[in-house]
């Protein structure tokens, strides 16, 4: 028998291993870490689209100023001041930058194959199920992705235009002796998470911006990401044993001008003086 839960529920029950032989190949019960692309989802997840009373419609001819942020998603573009944007994120419970990975939630010593066999033998009298539980969800804006050449200005400001495309990938990290398809199936059914995706923004609209005088700057995008931590449990209802943990990272999709975008922001990353190379304003590493 296959059990399922409403989309709003953090828990899903999956048939026992013996019931799933026709669905999933035999499992190798061993601890393993892996990262894989998730399968394309049938339904898109609701996109987070920030709104603020201080926002204005984006004017292509005016462009983007250094203290402004362009928000985009769900066929909507809006310009807000960076201070207003930070206040809005705090109100929405969205982190302005990626949090550190919570290894305490991921660290787990999976039971051995022998221990799992003993567990199933003890619970042979009941219908064994597998449960997926979401323990924590973080919403945040990801590292800077370069969208234009780096510019070094002199005594006068300089205008730049975004010209790059980029690819983002939904990923899941699994720790435990279970099939990753258990997690991918749950995330696809409940959150509509898709696989590797690429958005081309240059063909939709050209966004120009101004780098301040005597600065080094570049135009960047910061995709909106949702990170979920969870556990996988197996056994009889009320007597289940944890067999693994996982972490998933997923982006959300928007559109503008008939072209797909990843929901997020477009802004400047600039620093006073000459910087070769220019390091990221959000995240580590340097731009090309």
Secondary structure, 3 states (H helix, E strand, C coil): CCCCCCCCCCEEEECCCCCCCCCCCCCCCCCCEEEEECCCCCCCCCCCCCCCCCCEECCCCCCECCCEEEEECCCCEEEEEHHHHHHHHHHHCCECCCCCCCHHHHCCCCCCHHHHHHHHHHCCCCCCEEEEEEEEEEEEECCCEECCCCEECCCCCEEEECCCCEEECCEEEEEECCCHHHHHHHHHHHHCCCCCEEECCCCCCCCEEEECCCEEEEEEEEEEEEEEEEEEEEECCCCCEEEEEEEEEEECEEEECCEEEECEEEEEEEEECCCCCCECCCCCCECC
